[in-house]
Amino acid sequence: MLKNKSLLYGLGTGLILGAVLLQLMNAVAPSSSAASKQPAAGQAPEEMDRVRLKEVASTYFNVYDKSQKLYDQPQVDAMIAQKLKEERDKQAAQPQSAAPDKETYIYVSKGMTAAQVADLLQQSGVIADKATFVDTMKQKQMNDKIISGLHVFKGAQELPQVIANLTTP
């Protein structure tokens, strides 16, 4: 241990000097973000103009214009429930014969696998069984041939038609 005594003194002294220098740097030059946040610390709110007061207040609070309508959570929930009720009433009033001729739009992102596309298609009601779709795509070796973009499906379609729609530009 006595052989390493000078090494330990040097390390200890270096650590102490480093800590002192770091404290000195923090005390002398405050960070630029702290300086930019408090340019009007000496001014009273009555002395500031409207724009400046809004800038200073926005560092600590959410500031909105008086004309902007703000809603709390119960109001938002009530509005959503009302809109859902209106949409259900509209759908109930429409004749059911229009349902088979509906158009379904599916957006396929670049790099999506056949299983992910099958999930989208099943959720939208284009296909009934996603396992059949994935198996057919695998058998035809078309997993990497799916074209990204928006695809339109009109009415009820068979599985070969769906695959052709997804793989042809």
HELIX and SHEET records of a PDB file:
HELIX    1   1 LEU A    2  ASN A    4  5                                   3    
HELIX    2   2 LYS A    5  VAL A   28  1                                  24    
HELIX    3   3 SER A   32  LYS A   37  1                                   6    
HELIX    4   4 PRO A   45  GLU A   47  5                                   3    
HELIX    5   5 ARG A   50  SER A   58  1                                   9    
HELIX    6   6 GLN A   73  ALA A   93  1                                  21    
HELIX    7   7 GLN A   96  ALA A   98  5                                   3    
HELIX    8   8 ALA A  114  SER A  124  1                                  11    
HELIX    9   9 LYS A  130  GLN A  139  1                                  10    
HELIX   10  10 ASN A  143  LYS A  145  5                                   3    
HELIX   11  11 LEU A  159  THR A  167  1                                   9    
SHEET    1   A 2 GLU A 103  VAL A 108  0                                        
SHEET    2   A 2 GLY A 149  LYS A 154 -1                                        
END                                                                             
